[in-house]
Amino acid sequence: MKIWYQSYVDYENGAGYWDELRKHLDAIVDPGTEIDIKGITPHDSYAHAIVEFRCAREVICNAVRAEREGYDAFIIGHFQDAGLYEARSVVDIPVLGMGEASMLHACQLGQRSGIVTINRRYIPWFHHQIGKYGLGERVTGVHAMDFEPGQILAAFGSDERLETVRALFEEQARPLVDEGVDVLIPGGGIPMLLFSQLQAHRVDGAPVINGIPIVVKLAEMAVKLKGLTGLGVSRTSDFVKPPEEIIEEFMAHPKGL
């Protein structure tokens, strides 16, 4: 099995993160699964919807490339899932999003979940995600720390900085638990990987989930189910597939100044 793992950071700007991610992925995949990490340049360095929109276009194109290059599945390793629905609409291989996978799995661990993101500018984006996924009654709160995506990368390789981020996360998480949240979700692949160093991480009894192994295992399962039963996404509404010439037009005509 061969999986394309789409990071929204490139190696030049996130070498420490990529190196740790590589080790984490190697430790969690099934025997015979190969995962290639791919980046985006310019990387997602600022928390804003327009940056997500720019990155989403590359993600959609990369999903097409992944299918054409023989990959069995495509993972969006970025909690905001920018481009997820569009990518599903243009390829026949499974496309998994870290945000959606994390939220859905959290529903099996507790009745109510809460997200702690790295920057408050992501809060409205997450509320849009929660609504799109139909989880308004299950994911009931979103709080934020105060980092830009590039800044939190500096916490890798430093126990002191890890402890700083953990303390800031828990400061935002505790009010959510006090309000009745059962499960806590770090709002991003970078903090998830950072906290993967904390075994059985909990805040006041609420588990803090790591969405990276969740989305990887769901991708492996989706590939296996497709092989066993032919199961794939619906083509009746959100994921209707456009004609091939429309996909080619999208791939060939980015617009600039």
PAVO-574763 format. One record per residue (C-alpha): residue number from 1; z negated, x negated, y. Coordinates in nm, 3 decimals. Last residue first. Example, Ala and Ser with C-alpha at 12.3 -4.5 7.8 and 13.67 -1.06 7.14 Angstrom:
BEGIN
2,-0.714,-1.367,-0.106
1,-0.780,-1.230,-0.450
END
This chain:
BEGIN
257,1.122,0.104,3.863
256,1.088,0.159,3.493
255,1.211,0.408,3.236
254,1.215,0.366,2.859
253,1.544,0.481,2.708
252,1.627,0.352,2.360
251,1.340,0.477,2.143
250,1.338,0.822,2.304
249,1.715,0.857,2.262
248,1.688,0.746,1.900
247,1.424,1.013,1.836
246,1.649,1.272,1.998
245,1.942,1.156,1.783
244,1.730,1.196,1.470
243,1.666,1.563,1.541
242,1.308,1.651,1.639
241,1.029,1.695,1.382
240,0.798,1.992,1.434
239,0.445,1.848,1.442
238,0.268,2.090,1.674
237,0.442,2.398,1.531
236,0.597,2.461,1.187
235,0.650,2.110,1.049
234,0.312,2.093,0.876
233,0.189,1.746,0.787
232,0.231,1.591,0.443
231,0.142,1.650,0.078
230,0.399,1.525,-0.175
229,0.149,1.587,-0.455
228,0.050,1.253,-0.608
227,0.233,1.014,-0.377
226,0.137,1.211,-0.066
225,-0.219,1.229,-0.193
224,-0.229,0.852,-0.239
223,-0.091,0.784,0.109
222,-0.337,1.031,0.263
221,-0.626,0.873,0.070
220,-0.543,0.525,0.200
219,-0.519,0.662,0.552
218,-0.849,0.847,0.512
217,-1.010,0.524,0.390
216,-0.883,0.336,0.694
215,-0.991,0.612,0.935
214,-1.345,0.617,0.796
213,-1.370,0.239,0.763
212,-1.298,0.211,1.139
211,-1.492,0.518,1.250
210,-1.834,0.353,1.240
209,-2.096,0.625,1.263
208,-2.430,0.616,1.443
207,-2.676,0.817,1.232
206,-2.933,1.034,1.416
205,-3.292,0.949,1.323
204,-3.410,0.855,1.672
203,-3.098,0.643,1.713
202,-2.956,0.519,1.385
201,-2.765,0.213,1.261
200,-2.766,0.189,0.882
199,-2.652,-0.176,0.904
198,-2.605,-0.308,1.256
197,-2.314,-0.554,1.249
196,-2.077,-0.255,1.245
195,-2.209,-0.198,1.598
194,-1.951,-0.432,1.749
193,-1.673,-0.277,1.542
192,-1.765,0.069,1.664
191,-1.803,-0.060,2.020
190,-1.443,-0.193,2.009
189,-1.294,0.104,1.823
188,-1.410,0.342,2.092
187,-1.634,0.636,2.174
186,-1.940,0.542,1.969
185,-2.013,0.856,1.765
184,-2.366,0.990,1.721
183,-2.464,1.250,1.462
182,-2.732,1.525,1.474
181,-2.710,1.631,1.841
180,-2.992,1.870,1.933
179,-3.044,1.817,2.306
178,-3.300,1.541,2.242
177,-3.036,1.367,2.030
176,-2.797,1.377,2.327
175,-3.070,1.251,2.559
174,-3.125,0.958,2.318
173,-2.760,0.851,2.306
172,-2.719,0.734,2.667
171,-3.010,0.488,2.654
170,-2.914,0.409,2.294
169,-2.573,0.285,2.404
168,-2.721,0.073,2.684
167,-2.966,-0.085,2.437
166,-2.689,-0.154,2.184
165,-2.470,-0.306,2.457
164,-2.749,-0.544,2.563
163,-2.835,-0.629,2.201
162,-2.473,-0.720,2.133
161,-2.476,-0.933,2.450
160,-2.775,-1.131,2.319
159,-2.633,-1.162,1.969
158,-2.318,-1.316,2.115
157,-1.993,-1.360,1.923
156,-1.841,-1.032,2.036
155,-2.003,-0.895,2.352
154,-1.718,-1.023,2.571
153,-1.490,-0.750,2.435
152,-1.706,-0.504,2.628
151,-1.550,-0.624,2.952
150,-1.189,-0.561,2.851
149,-1.243,-0.190,2.786
148,-1.418,-0.142,3.123
147,-1.789,-0.088,3.086
146,-2.046,0.157,3.221
145,-2.206,0.365,2.945
144,-2.100,0.724,2.898
143,-2.219,1.057,2.763
142,-2.022,1.325,2.579
141,-2.189,1.630,2.426
140,-2.124,1.919,2.188
139,-1.893,1.796,1.917
138,-1.936,2.085,1.669
137,-1.887,2.399,1.878
136,-1.595,2.256,2.075
135,-1.435,2.113,1.764
134,-1.091,2.276,1.775
133,-0.912,1.940,1.759
132,-0.739,2.003,2.092
131,-1.069,2.103,2.250
130,-1.248,1.788,2.136
129,-0.956,1.578,2.255
128,-0.959,1.742,2.602
127,-1.335,1.680,2.620
126,-1.269,1.319,2.525
125,-1.018,1.277,2.808
124,-1.265,1.433,3.054
123,-1.532,1.176,2.953
122,-1.303,0.870,2.957
121,-1.364,0.804,3.328
120,-1.735,0.785,3.237
119,-1.686,0.447,3.070
118,-1.789,0.302,2.733
117,-1.814,0.629,2.544
116,-2.115,0.787,2.380
115,-1.999,1.083,2.175
114,-2.219,1.361,2.037
113,-2.216,1.549,1.710
112,-2.357,1.885,1.597
111,-2.388,2.024,1.244
110,-2.447,1.694,1.071
109,-2.290,1.447,0.829
108,-1.981,1.645,0.724
107,-1.887,1.726,1.084
106,-1.908,1.353,1.160
105,-1.607,1.309,0.933
104,-1.396,1.535,1.155
103,-1.506,1.357,1.472
102,-1.438,1.012,1.331
101,-1.096,1.103,1.193
100,-0.990,1.266,1.521
99,-1.098,0.966,1.726
98,-0.957,0.704,1.488
97,-0.617,0.869,1.463
96,-0.423,0.885,1.135
95,-0.046,0.901,1.093
94,0.078,0.966,0.737
93,0.444,0.866,0.679
92,0.707,1.128,0.764
91,0.767,1.015,1.120
90,0.857,1.180,1.453
89,0.605,1.465,1.490
88,0.308,1.264,1.370
87,0.374,1.012,1.649
86,0.372,1.293,1.907
85,0.040,1.427,1.779
84,-0.126,1.083,1.791
83,0.023,0.951,2.117
82,-0.314,0.865,2.273
81,-0.578,0.883,1.998
80,-0.858,0.819,2.253
79,-1.057,0.643,1.982
78,-0.811,0.359,1.935
77,-0.714,0.222,1.596
76,-0.413,0.453,1.569
75,-0.337,0.409,1.201
74,0.014,0.429,1.053
73,0.079,0.478,0.683
72,0.309,0.358,0.402
71,0.482,0.083,0.599
70,0.844,0.021,0.503
69,0.989,-0.132,0.818
68,1.152,0.196,0.920
67,0.818,0.378,0.896
66,0.643,0.114,1.105
65,0.922,0.113,1.362
64,0.890,0.489,1.408
63,0.514,0.455,1.445
62,0.575,0.171,1.690
61,0.786,0.392,1.913
60,0.511,0.654,1.925
59,0.248,0.387,1.992
58,0.455,0.232,2.269
57,0.475,0.568,2.446
56,0.102,0.624,2.398
55,0.020,0.296,2.572
54,0.167,0.421,2.898
53,-0.012,0.757,2.867
52,-0.343,0.589,2.787
51,-0.302,0.375,3.097
50,-0.228,0.688,3.303
49,-0.539,0.857,3.161
48,-0.769,0.585,3.293
47,-1.020,0.336,3.153
46,-0.868,0.000,3.240
45,-0.768,-0.287,3.010
44,-0.544,-0.112,2.756
43,-0.320,-0.410,2.678
42,-0.006,-0.514,2.863
41,0.103,-0.576,2.588
40,0.008,-0.359,2.290
39,-0.123,-0.495,1.960
38,-0.045,-0.485,1.589
37,-0.293,-0.538,1.307
36,-0.131,-0.553,0.962
35,-0.323,-0.391,0.676
34,-0.248,-0.467,0.310
33,-0.395,-0.247,0.039
32,-0.378,-0.389,-0.314
31,-0.753,-0.379,-0.374
30,-0.899,-0.107,-0.151
29,-0.971,-0.194,0.210
28,-1.324,-0.244,0.347
27,-1.386,-0.621,0.359
26,-1.035,-0.718,0.473
25,-1.061,-0.463,0.754
24,-1.390,-0.611,0.877
23,-1.258,-0.968,0.867
22,-0.946,-0.872,1.062
21,-1.153,-0.673,1.309
20,-1.372,-0.978,1.374
19,-1.065,-1.193,1.445
18,-0.909,-0.916,1.653
17,-1.223,-0.877,1.863
16,-1.253,-1.250,1.925
15,-0.884,-1.274,2.015
14,-0.894,-0.980,2.255
13,-0.681,-1.071,2.556
12,-0.422,-1.290,2.386
11,-0.448,-1.092,2.063
10,-0.333,-0.768,2.223
9,-0.557,-0.465,2.278
8,-0.449,-0.106,2.209
7,-0.473,-0.176,1.836
6,-0.228,-0.013,1.597
5,-0.309,-0.071,1.231
4,0.016,-0.059,1.028
3,-0.066,0.006,0.661
2,0.096,-0.133,0.342
1,0.000,0.000,0.000
END
